Structure formats: structure tokens, C-alpha cells
Amino acid sequence: MDVEITLRVDGTDHRLTVDTRTTLLDALRERLGNTSPKKGCDHGQCGACTILLDDRRALGCLALAVAHQGADIVTAAGLVNGGGGEGDGLHPLQRSFIAHDAFQCGYCTPGQICSAVGMLREAAAGWPSAVAKDPNAADVVLDDEEIAERMSGNLCRCAAYANIVPAIADVAHRDEVAAHRDEGARR
Amino acid sequence: MKPFRYEHADTVAAAVTALAEEPEAAYLAGGTNLVDLMRLDVATPEVLIDVRRLTSDRIEELPDGSLRIGAAVPNSDLAADRRIRRRYPVLSQAVLSGASGQLRNLATTGGNLLQRTRCAYFQNVTTPCNKREPGSGCSALEGYQRDMAILGASPSCVATHPSDMAVALAALDATVCVQGAEGGQGPDGELRIPLTELHRLPGDSPERDTVLRRGELITAVELPPPDFTATSRYRKVRDRASYAFALVSVAAALDVADGGTVRDVRIALGGVAHKPWRAWKAEESLRGAPATWDSFRDAAAAELAQAEPLPGNAFKMALARNTVVATLLDLMEAAR
């Protein structure tokens, strides 16, 4: 059954008519030509379709487009220029993935990067993870175990994890240094 | 996926009425399980009634110290809530051990309780399954049994309930608040169901996961005021370190008196039954007993005496026993 909907994607509103069965993933890829979210399993098991919905990471394959009108949707493509990048316009995580050679085939990469953006926000907000030593700790320290646990919803068939974790850790630790610097400047 | 109509209701009462009147309608919340089941043709609703914005997405403290968790509270927010983490750590840990960050952001509290089993035969429409198609048979009885139940199963269904959150809620004596077409005894015609009585054992009607009647909508989950629940934890054993369903999980809270005897204890098991399994017999065996490895093992044995494992999941007997003991020993350590 067709419905007319409005989706806000990477800062632009799109008016389109979709069948109610259309997921956000299919609307983005097939209707709006944004192929940065990838279709891996289409069952919520691989994370390749990860996007940001109102600043939170979510799976496009399990979200019906008709149920997410009005949400601010950001894809990996939309992180370029919008994510505080400099020079080449890439988001710091995108640049870090390149610097650390954190992919082989690259199919899972846009999902990994969107997931990492959401994950760093969650950690900055003090959200605990299943491997937290102290669930009541005020601050999250993103060591390799924490990053692996928090990123476990993104599978990489090439097993580039050995470089994905350092690529994310690099940005996470830079953010921590920046946060401390800001705090020092305020004092 | 079968075509469907998508609808909004403006009030809980309107949603309840709309669903009660449409034989092939279903509620949609986060959709992380329902949309997948629709794609698999396991769920075939003709109408989806979106209830995500109808119920509260807040966790509210009541005058008596209870916490009322709105049905639309995302799993992420529930796990991150400072009050939950401090007063009921087992609940935060259970939620965080389920699914992935992406899924927890969309999945809701009410939806988590109503997710369906991940039994491979239930999810595969080409195989017989009494839960999906009553009377067609249970493929698991002669099939893959690793994920199946050892407690409370029946010849018609040996599936397990997949939720981690519900196991912690069972141990915490949570109450499920429901709005129904018929009305209930609480304010605004609210029905109140103990969480341990929400889910059913399969018996000969495994197609019914819960005691909810057609149209009834979960609006909130309430946690009683904290007692010794600050000393609680969740331990989950699975085939990979993260992002997998439990083979066995244990939610427990422990209160040990100065003399070293167990004053009170709450234990629930996941991955072993058609519902979150409250281990009443183990608890009874432990109250007043010395808080020792021997008592913990005896308590687990008392609970598992009623188990009926299948050839393919007999390993869960030792796994469940050892996980109960390990969780209680962890709590002894934590209380010290």
C-alpha cells in the first residue's frame, strides 16, 4: 500500500511515495540513490546498514520508512563535511579508517563508521557496556575490550577488526585529550 | 513481505480498540523483531498500529520508591539510567548483554517482553512448528536442540524465550502494566500482571507466548522499591563473546547476614525455558542456609531436579548449575 512520506536525509528533505513495506535501507538505496548504507543480511545481524537516526545509531534494514518520518537521518555519505572534518572534508573516523587500513573489501565500512560515530557519543554520555568493570562508573574508558564489545553489532567478513579497533581508539583517545584540554581551558 | 496498512492511534484506548477490532492487526513499536518476522513471512499482519509514541518513554520514580518504566523506553536508555544502574544493576547488565548498540537504540521495553523465540524452526516457514502453525508438529524434537528448553517444555514445543531483560525483571519481582479493551482493576482500567506470570509455558498451545488477550497493550513495567537488589548481577553464557542469544543466563540478587547465612535471594534463569524461569525452588533451598559453594550447588540441583533435557542440550544441566553457582559466588565477592 502506497503512502506519501517525507524523509530528512543528510540535511535534505525528500518527498516520496513508498509502499508501506519499504525499509529505511531500501528507501535510501533504491529510491534516493544513497548507496552508502549497505544491504548485508537484511535481518539485523550484520550492521552493514547502520545509519544515524536522530543522532543514535540504528539499523536501516529493520526500520520501516513510514515509521521514521521526521527523524534526522544521517548516512556515512552525510558525515563528509558535516562531521567537523578539515581539508578533505572527511569525518575524523573516516580519515582514521583510511590511515589504519581498517578495511579490505570495504562493504561493512560505512556501517562500521556510522556505528562508531554513535558509539563514541554513547560513551561520551557515560553509557555503560556489558564488559564494564563498574556499571556505576561516571566515565567510560574506551580500551580495546570496550570498543570490541560496543562495536559487536558490526560484522566484518574480511576480519579487519585488528585495524578497525585501533582506528576507532585513535579518534576516541583524541576526543578524550580534546575534552581534557577544553576542561583545562575553562578552569 | 505481505502488504499491510500502516496506522497511528492518538490514544492508548484508541489503539486498543483498533487492534481488538482488526483480526489481522499487530502493534508496532521498535520493530526490531516484528519487521524481521514479517520479512520471513512468519508474521503476516494486514494492519500495523504504531504505538511507539503512545506510551511513555520516561522512567518515573513513584512516591514509594518504585520505578515506573514506560513501555516506549528504549533498551539503551533503560540500561544507561543511573537509578537502574545503582539500585538494580542486574537489569542494566541484562539489557546490555542482549542484541547490539544499534538494536538497543530502537528496541523498546514493551517490545522486548513480546519478542518471539529465535527457534530456527519457528523462523523458517518451510519446517513444521506448532508455535507458528498449531498442529504441524515440532521439528526440534528430532532436530537441532542446542538452543532449546530443559525446563517446563512440552511435547508440542521446546522453544526458549530470547529476552535477557525479562530474566532480570523476573528476578526483580517486576509488574507489567497493561491497558486492555475490557479494563482492569488499577487506575485508568489498568491491568497489573506479575512479570513471572506474563509469559506462559507451552503446554498444548505454544502459539500463545503470553497471557495477554487480543488487543491488550503493555504501557509500563514497574520495579518494586529496591531492597538488597543493589547486590545483583547478570551472567550470560553464549557461543560467542557478544551479540548472541544465551545458552544459559542467570539473574541473581543476594542478601547475606553477618553470620554468613543467606537472608534472602532471588534467582532467575534465561535460555532454559519458554519463559524467563524464576528459580523458586533454588531460592527456597538457600534461605537460611550457609552462603557457601555447597549450598549454592545444592540450590541449583534442587531447581534442576525438575529439568528434562533433550539429547542435544543435556549440556545445559551442568552449564546452568555452574552458572548459578558462579553468579552467587560473584555476588558474595561483590558484597565483601
Interface residues (C-beta under 8 A of the other chain):
Chain A: M1 V3 D19 T20 R21 T23 D42 H43 G44 G47 T50 L53 R56 R57 A58 L59 L62 A63 L64 V66 A67 S115 G118 M119 E122 A125 G126 W127 P128 S129 A130 A132 P135 N136 A148 E149 R150 M151 S152 G153 N154
Chain B: M1 P3 F4 R5 Y6 L28 G31 T32 V35 D36 M38 R39 L48 D50 R52 S76 A79 A80 R82 R85 R86 P89 S92 Q93 L96 S97 A99 S100 G101 Q102 L103 N105 L106 A241 S242 Y243
